[in-house]
């Protein structure tokens, strides 16, 4: 994985996670919670200034909020972006971006390997609004660029690593596309794992609910990119109303302070666990960008700082044995999320991607035996022992 070295003009991401996003602090080390929905003005002139200013933080919290703004500034710094804008969820960030930049007759190029909620929005509301979408295999070189319709394509939408198979998109290739706005859902990587903007990508989206918050106690989305472009998206977002909670922003900002140490431990553990699973007799395949057997291992080494905190594995015996594993785990918790301190496991075909048809699941490579694991902060040896005992029935049944 890449290793960024400090210089006189830049600091390491772990340091930025501590120093960024303190505009609301004053002399306090802890960011205050600005719970107010409304601020007073001194008179007409001041009220007009607040109402017409760009993202005035002391006007009305649907427009902006000091605590939320501090979180946005921290994300911008971590992504190497000019600015960031927060929303009430990851899907709030995605839908706001699409609806702010596209209209009836617009065209989007998107990969097949997307979170099912994103696919559902593209296949449902976008189709109803007259926004056409072309789907491509994002892992195939040149697929995105070949599908662009000059003068009509407004967005090229990618997700890397993808959910749930951890497939990778070449960020340099994506960033080189001219014309449409290029957008990357970087939730699985977090800003500590990769920086798509440094590869020429226009906008980066996160479900900050996941690794950025890191404690399963906030629901939040965020977009990072060029300030003027985000201002246009923000203007639509004010009307769209996907307003972030300042309490959630505060929790996510607290999560950012430990993001570097959490992802370092979790990614190291994920590598150890996926290595163990890759040779297990009951596992058909293990999926993790840090494994040399990953089909895009070299790409991951080039554009990611680590392999990430999520892995997946395909249990031999399909749904029956995958069900057995989920029933038998004790330390690993069965839950549908990722990025928190507890290790979670889910069955994508019946949870994260349950809205897909059998044909769509097959096309996405999501098998009946596939399980996704979000690696937490427990000792990896304990997690491996738990997975081994859960897989014991599969091994003895083979």
LINRA-V46723 format. One record per pair of residues at least 12 apart in sequence whose ideal C-beta (glycine too) atoms are under 10 Angstrom apart, sorted by sequence separation. I is the first residue (numbers start at 1). J is the second residue. If there is no record, write none. Layout:
I J
I J
//
This chain:
47 59
51 63
57 69
72 84
85 97
98 110
110 122
121 133
123 135
134 146
135 147
144 156
158 170
184 196
207 219
208 220
209 221
274 286
288 300
289 301
313 325
331 343
332 344
333 345
334 346
336 348
349 361
46 59
50 63
55 68
56 69
57 70
71 84
72 85
110 123
122 135
134 147
144 157
158 171
171 184
183 196
184 197
191 204
207 220
208 221
273 286
274 287
275 288
278 291
294 307
332 345
333 346
334 347
348 361
353 366
50 64
55 69
72 86
108 122
119 133
133 147
134 148
144 158
160 174
182 196
206 220
207 221
208 222
223 237
274 288
277 291
278 292
289 303
290 304
329 343
336 350
337 351
338 352
352 366
373 387
69 84
71 86
134 149
158 173
169 184
171 186
182 197
184 199
186 201
189 204
191 206
206 221
207 222
273 288
274 289
275 290
278 293
289 304
336 351
337 352
349 364
69 85
110 126
119 135
158 174
169 185
190 206
205 221
206 222
274 290
275 291
278 294
290 306
291 307
329 345
335 351
336 352
348 364
371 387
39 56
41 58
55 72
68 85
69 86
132 149
157 174
182 199
184 201
187 204
189 206
205 222
206 223
271 288
274 291
275 292
289 306
290 307
334 351
349 366
353 370
39 57
40 58
41 59
68 86
108 126
138 156
156 174
182 200
183 201
184 202
185 203
186 204
187 205
188 206
190 208
193 211
204 222
205 223
206 224
270 288
271 289
272 290
275 293
289 307
290 308
336 354
348 366
349 367
350 368
39 58
67 86
68 87
134 153
138 157
182 201
183 202
184 203
185 204
186 205
187 206
188 207
192 211
204 223
205 224
270 289
271 290
274 293
288 307
289 308
326 345
347 366
348 367
349 368
353 372
371 390
38 58
39 59
94 114
98 118
106 126
132 152
136 156
138 158
181 201
182 202
183 203
184 204
185 205
186 206
187 207
190 210
191 211
192 212
203 223
204 224
205 225
270 290
271 291
274 294
288 308
291 311
325 345
326 346
349 369
352 372
38 59
39 60
64 85
65 86
94 115
114 135
132 153
138 159
139 160
156 177
168 189
175 196
181 202
182 203
183 204
184 205
185 206
186 207
187 208
190 211
191 212
203 224
204 225
221 242
267 288
270 291
289 310
290 311
326 347
347 368
349 370
351 372
36 58
38 60
39 61
64 86
95 117
99 121
113 135
133 155
134 156
135 157
136 158
138 160
163 185
166 188
174 196
175 197
178 200
180 202
181 203
182 204
183 205
184 206
185 207
187 209
188 210
189 211
190 212
203 225
222 244
267 289
268 290
288 310
289 311
325 347
347 369
348 370
349 371
34 57
37 60
38 61
94 117
95 118
98 121
106 129
108 131
109 132
110 133
112 135
113 136
131 154
139 162
156 179
157 180
162 185
171 194
175 198
176 199
177 200
187 210
188 211
201 224
202 225
203 226
221 244
267 290
287 310
288 311
322 345
347 370
348 371
34 58
36 60
37 61
38 62
91 115
94 118
98 122
102 126
105 129
106 130
107 131
108 132
109 133
110 134
111 135
112 136
113 137
114 138
131 155
133 157
138 162
153 177
156 180
157 181
158 182
159 183
160 184
161 185
163 187
164 188
171 195
172 196
175 199
176 200
177 201
187 211
190 214
201 225
202 226
220 244
287 311
288 312
323 347
326 350
346 370
347 371
348 372
36 61
37 62
90 115
104 129
105 130
106 131
107 132
108 133
109 134
110 135
111 136
112 137
113 138
144 169
154 179
155 180
156 181
157 182
158 183
159 184
160 185
161 186
163 188
171 196
174 199
175 200
176 201
177 202
187 212
219 244
220 245
286 311
287 312
288 313
322 347
346 371
347 372
369 394
35 61
39 65
91 117
95 121
99 125
103 129
104 130
105 131
106 132
107 133
108 134
109 135
110 136
111 137
112 138
113 139
139 165
143 169
144 170
153 179
154 180
155 181
156 182
157 183
158 184
159 185
160 186
161 187
162 188
168 194
171 197
172 198
173 199
174 200
175 201
203 229
218 244
219 245
286 312
287 313
345 371
346 372
34 61
39 66
90 117
91 118
94 121
98 125
99 126
102 129
103 130
104 131
105 132
106 133
107 134
108 135
109 136
111 138
112 139
152 179
153 180
154 181
155 182
156 183
157 184
158 185
159 186
160 187
161 188
169 196
171 198
172 199
173 200
174 201
175 202
197 224
202 229
203 230
218 245
220 247
221 248
222 249
285 312
286 313
287 314
322 349
323 350
345 372
346 373
37 65
55 83
89 117
90 118
94 122
98 126
102 130
103 131
104 132
110 138
111 139
139 167
142 170
145 173
150 178
151 179
152 180
153 181
155 183
156 184
157 185
158 186
159 187
160 188
161 189
171 199
172 200
174 202
196 224
197 225
220 248
285 313
286 314
310 338
319 347
322 350
344 372
345 373
346 374
36 65
91 120
102 131
109 138
111 140
138 167
139 168
141 170
144 173
145 174
148 177
150 179
151 180
159 188
160 189
170 199
171 200
172 201
195 224
196 225
197 226
218 247
219 248
220 249
284 313
285 314
309 338
310 339
344 373
345 374
35 65
36 66
55 85
91 121
95 125
99 129
102 132
137 167
138 168
139 169
140 170
143 173
144 174
148 178
149 179
150 180
159 189
171 201
203 233
217 247
218 248
222 252
283 313
284 314
285 315
308 338
309 339
319 349
343 373
344 374
345 375
34 65
36 67
95 126
98 129
102 133
112 143
138 169
139 170
142 173
145 176
148 179
149 180
191 222
217 248
218 249
220 251
282 313
283 314
284 315
285 316
308 339
309 340
319 350
343 374
344 375
33 65
34 66
35 67
99 131
111 143
138 170
141 173
144 176
145 177
148 180
161 193
169 201
218 250
219 251
220 252
283 315
284 316
313 345
315 347
342 374
343 375
344 376
24 57
33 66
34 67
98 131
111 144
144 177
145 178
161 194
191 224
218 251
219 252
220 253
274 307
278 311
280 313
282 315
283 316
284 317
312 345
342 375
343 376
23 57
32 66
33 67
34 68
109 143
110 144
145 179
160 194
187 221
217 251
218 252
277 311
282 316
284 318
309 343
310 344
312 346
338 372
340 374
342 376
343 377
31 66
32 67
34 69
98 133
109 144
122 157
138 173
187 222
213 248
216 251
217 252
218 253
220 255
271 306
277 312
278 313
280 315
281 316
282 317
338 373
339 374
341 376
342 377
343 378
31 67
34 70
109 145
111 147
138 174
144 180
160 196
208 244
213 249
215 251
218 254
270 306
271 307
274 310
275 311
277 313
280 316
312 348
336 372
338 374
339 375
340 376
341 377
342 378
109 146
110 147
214 251
215 252
217 254
218 255
267 304
270 307
271 308
274 311
277 314
334 371
337 374
338 375
339 376
340 377
341 378
343 380
32 70
109 147
144 182
158 196
186 224
213 251
214 252
217 255
267 305
268 306
270 308
273 311
274 312
277 315
336 374
338 376
31 70
108 147
109 148
118 157
209 248
212 251
213 252
215 254
267 306
268 307
270 309
274 313
282 321
332 371
335 374
343 382
31 71
107 147
109 149
183 223
184 224
208 248
212 252
213 253
214 254
215 255
266 306
267 307
269 309
270 310
271 311
273 313
343 383
24 65
25 66
107 148
118 159
160 201
208 249
212 253
213 254
214 255
264 305
266 307
267 308
268 309
270 311
332 373
333 374
345 386
24 66
107 149
183 225
209 251
213 255
214 256
263 305
264 306
266 308
267 309
269 311
282 324
283 325
329 371
332 374
345 387
23 66
24 67
31 74
114 157
158 201
182 225
208 251
209 252
212 255
213 256
214 257
215 258
263 306
266 309
267 310
282 325
332 375
333 376
343 386
23 67
24 68
107 151
108 152
109 153
114 158
115 159
163 207
181 225
208 252
211 255
212 256
214 258
265 309
266 310
267 311
325 369
329 373
332 376
343 387
24 69
25 70
107 152
108 153
109 154
110 155
111 156
113 158
114 159
118 163
156 201
181 226
208 253
210 255
214 259
263 308
264 309
322 367
323 368
326 371
331 376
345 390
21 67
23 69
24 70
106 152
107 153
108 154
109 155
110 156
111 157
113 159
117 163
156 202
157 203
159 205
206 252
213 259
263 309
322 368
323 369
325 371
332 378
23 70
24 71
105 152
106 153
107 154
108 155
109 156
110 157
111 158
113 160
115 162
116 163
155 202
208 255
212 259
215 262
262 309
321 368
322 369
331 378
21 69
22 70
106 154
107 155
108 156
109 157
110 158
111 159
113 161
114 162
115 163
116 164
155 203
157 205
181 229
208 256
211 259
214 262
319 367
320 368
321 369
322 370
331 379
21 70
23 72
24 73
105 154
106 155
107 156
108 157
109 158
110 159
111 160
113 162
114 163
115 164
214 263
318 367
319 368
320 369
322 371
20 70
21 71
23 73
112 162
113 163
318 368
319 369
321 371
332 382
20 71
21 72
22 73
23 74
102 153
103 154
111 162
113 164
211 262
212 263
314 365
317 368
318 369
319 370
331 382
332 383
21 73
22 74
102 154
113 165
211 263
214 266
314 366
315 367
317 369
318 370
331 383
20 73
21 74
101 154
102 155
113 166
312 365
314 367
315 368
316 369
20 74
21 75
101 155
113 167
312 366
314 368
315 369
329 383
331 385
332 386
19 74
20 75
21 76
112 167
113 168
211 266
314 369
315 370
330 385
331 386
332 387
18 74
20 76
21 77
98 154
111 167
113 169
313 369
314 370
315 371
330 386
331 387
17 74
20 77
21 78
98 155
313 370
314 371
329 386
16 74
19 77
20 78
97 155
111 169
312 370
313 371
328 386
329 387
331 389
332 390
98 157
312 371
313 372
328 387
330 389
331 390
17 77
97 157
311 371
312 372
313 373
329 389
330 390
16 77
17 78
311 372
312 373
328 389
329 390
16 78
310 372
311 373
325 387
328 390
329 391
16 79
21 84
94 157
111 174
310 373
311 374
327 390
328 391
13 77
16 80
192 256
309 373
310 374
311 375
325 389
326 390
328 392
13 78
94 159
190 255
191 256
309 374
310 375
325 390
328 393
11 77
13 79
190 256
193 259
308 374
309 375
324 390
325 391
327 393
328 394
13 80
118 185
192 259
308 375
309 376
324 391
325 392
109 177
191 259
192 260
309 377
324 392
325 393
190 259
191 260
192 261
324 393
325 394
10 80
115 185
190 260
192 262
193 263
273 343
321 391
324 394
109 180
114 185
192 263
108 180
115 187
190 262
191 263
192 264
266 338
321 393
322 394
107 180
108 181
109 182
110 183
115 188
190 263
266 339
270 343
321 394
324 397
106 180
111 185
189 263
193 267
266 340
269 343
313 387
320 394
321 395
108 183
192 267
266 341
315 390
316 391
190 266
263 339
265 341
315 391
317 393
321 397
190 267
262 339
266 343
317 394
320 397
321 398
102 180
189 267
262 340
287 365
313 391
316 394
101 180
102 181
262 341
315 394
316 395
101 181
259 339
285 365
317 397
316 397
317 398
101 183
285 367
316 398
258 341
284 367
287 370
97 181
255 339
285 369
98 183
255 340
284 369
285 370
287 372
288 373
97 183
283 369
284 370
287 373
118 205
282 369
286 373
288 375
283 371
94 183
117 207
94 185
93 185
115 207
93 187
277 371
90 185
214 309
193 289
277 373
90 187
211 308
211 309
210 309
211 310
274 373
189 289
210 310
273 373
101 202
188 289
274 375
101 203
273 375
199 302
270 373
272 375
166 270
199 303
270 374
271 375
276 380
280 384
283 387
198 303
270 375
275 380
276 381
282 387
97 203
194 300
269 375
270 376
282 388
79 186
84 191
193 300
196 303
268 375
269 376
273 380
276 383
277 384
280 387
97 205
166 274
195 303
266 374
267 375
269 377
272 380
273 381
276 384
280 388
282 390
283 391
96 205
194 303
195 304
266 375
269 378
271 380
272 381
275 384
276 385
282 391
81 191
93 203
193 303
194 304
195 305
265 375
266 376
269 379
270 380
273 383
277 387
281 391
282 392
80 191
93 204
94 205
189 300
193 304
194 305
265 376
266 377
269 380
272 383
273 384
276 387
277 388
280 391
282 393
283 394
78 190
79 191
93 205
193 305
194 306
265 377
266 378
268 380
269 381
272 384
276 388
282 394
283 395
78 191
93 206
94 207
192 305
193 306
265 378
270 383
281 394
282 395
77 191
78 192
81 195
91 205
93 207
189 303
191 305
192 306
193 307
194 308
262 376
265 379
266 380
269 383
273 387
277 391
280 394
281 395
282 396
76 191
79 194
80 195
81 196
82 197
90 205
92 207
93 208
189 304
190 305
193 308
262 377
265 380
269 384
280 395
281 396
282 397
75 191
79 195
80 196
81 197
90 206
91 207
189 305
190 306
192 308
193 309
261 377
282 398
74 191
78 195
79 196
80 197
81 198
90 207
189 306
192 309
281 398
79 197
80 198
85 203
87 205
89 207
90 208
91 209
189 307
190 308
79 198
84 203
89 208
90 209
189 308
190 309
216 335
258 377
84 204
86 206
87 207
89 209
90 210
165 285
166 286
167 287
188 308
189 309
76 197
81 202
87 208
88 209
166 287
168 289
188 309
189 310
216 337
79 201
81 203
84 206
86 208
165 287
166 288
167 289
188 310
216 338
81 204
100 223
164 287
166 289
187 310
216 339
217 340
79 203
80 204
84 208
97 221
166 290
214 338
215 339
216 340
79 204
96 221
162 287
166 291
214 339
215 340
216 341
95 221
97 223
161 287
168 294
170 296
173 299
213 339
214 340
215 341
216 342
79 206
92 219
93 220
94 221
96 223
161 288
167 294
168 295
169 296
172 299
210 337
211 338
212 339
213 340
214 341
215 342
78 206
91 219
92 220
93 221
97 225
101 229
161 289
166 294
167 295
168 296
171 299
209 337
210 338
211 339
216 344
75 204
89 218
90 219
92 221
93 222
94 223
100 229
160 289
167 296
168 297
170 299
209 338
210 339
211 340
89 219
90 220
91 221
92 222
93 223
100 230
166 296
168 298
169 299
172 302
207 337
209 339
210 340
75 206
88 219
89 220
90 221
92 223
93 224
101 232
168 299
171 302
172 303
207 338
208 339
209 340
87 219
88 220
89 221
90 222
97 229
100 232
101 233
167 299
168 300
170 302
171 303
207 339
75 208
87 220
88 221
97 230
100 233
161 294
170 303
171 304
78 212
86 220
87 221
99 233
100 234
166 300
168 302
169 303
86 221
87 222
98 233
100 235
101 236
161 296
168 303
85 221
86 222
87 223
97 233
100 236
160 296
168 304
71 208
75 212
85 222
86 223
96 233
99 236
100 237
74 212
84 222
85 223
96 234
99 237
84 223
85 224
97 236
100 239
160 299
161 300
83 223
84 224
85 225
93 233
96 236
97 237
99 239
100 240
160 300
71 212
83 224
84 225
96 237
99 240
166 307
71 213
81 223
82 224
83 225
85 227
95 237
96 238
166 308
79 222
81 224
82 225
83 226
84 227
96 239
160 303
161 304
79 223
80 224
81 225
82 226
83 227
85 229
93 237
96 240
160 304
166 310
79 224
81 226
82 227
83 228
85 230
92 237
95 240
96 241
166 311
76 222
78 224
79 225
81 227
82 228
83 229
84 230
85 231
87 233
96 242
161 307
164 310
166 312
71 218
75 222
77 224
82 229
83 230
87 234
95 242
161 308
163 310
164 311
165 312
74 222
75 223
76 224
82 230
83 231
85 233
86 234
92 240
94 242
164 312
71 220
75 224
76 225
81 230
85 234
88 237
92 241
93 242
161 310
163 312
165 314
190 339
72 222
87 237
92 242
188 338
71 222
72 223
76 227
83 234
86 237
91 242
92 243
93 244
187 338
188 339
68 220
72 224
85 237
88 240
92 244
187 339
87 240
88 241
89 242
68 222
76 230
87 241
88 242
87 242
88 243
89 244
86 242
87 243
88 244
139 295
86 243
87 244
88 245
139 296
72 230
86 244
85 244
86 245
89 248
86 246
88 248
139 299
216 376
72 234
86 248
214 376
86 249
211 374
214 377
210 374
86 252
64 234
63 234
55 227
63 235
72 244
54 227
71 244
17 191
54 228
63 237
64 238
164 338
16 191
17 192
55 230
62 237
63 238
68 243
71 246
74 249
163 338
16 192
55 231
62 238
68 244
70 246
13 190
54 231
62 239
67 244
68 245
69 246
71 248
72 249
75 252
13 191
14 192
60 238
62 240
65 243
67 245
68 246
71 249
74 252
75 253
78 256
13 192
55 234
62 241
64 243
65 244
67 246
68 247
70 249
71 250
74 253
77 256
13 193
54 234
55 235
62 242
63 243
64 244
65 245
66 246
67 247
68 248
69 249
70 250
71 251
73 253
54 235
62 243
65 246
67 248
68 249
71 252
72 253
75 256
78 259
13 195
61 243
62 244
67 249
68 250
71 253
74 256
78 260
164 346
55 238
60 243
61 244
66 249
67 250
70 253
71 254
74 257
164 347
165 348
61 245
65 249
68 252
71 255
164 348
61 246
68 253
71 256
74 259
163 348
164 349
67 253
188 374
164 351
164 352
163 352
164 353
163 353
4 195
1 193
2 194
1 194
2 195
4 198
17 212
167 364
167 365
165 364
164 364
165 365
163 364
164 365
165 366
162 364
164 366
165 367
162 365
163 366
165 370
37 243
164 370
166 372
164 371
165 372
164 372
37 246
163 372
164 373
35 245
36 246
35 246
34 246
35 247
33 246
34 247
32 246
33 247
31 246
34 249
35 250
33 249
34 250
33 250
31 249
32 250
33 251
31 250
30 250
24 246
31 253
30 253
31 254
30 254
24 249
24 250
31 257
137 363
30 257
21 249
135 363
24 253
21 252
22 253
124 355
21 253
116 348
123 355
20 253
120 353
123 356
119 353
21 256
116 351
117 352
120 355
20 256
21 257
116 352
117 353
119 355
120 356
20 257
115 352
116 353
119 356
123 360
17 255
18 256
19 257
115 353
116 354
117 355
17 256
18 257
114 353
116 355
16 256
17 257
18 258
116 356
17 258
18 259
119 360
17 259
18 260
16 259
17 260
14 258
16 260
17 261
116 360
14 259
15 260
17 262
116 361
119 364
13 259
14 260
17 263
13 260
14 261
12 260
112 360
116 364
14 263
13 263
14 264
113 363
114 364
116 366
112 363
113 364
112 364
113 365
111 364
112 365
113 366
1 267
1 289
1 290
13 305
2 300
1 300
2 301
1 301
2 302
1 302
2 303
4 305
1 303
2 304
3 305
1 304
2 305
1 305
2 306
1 306
1 307
1 308
//
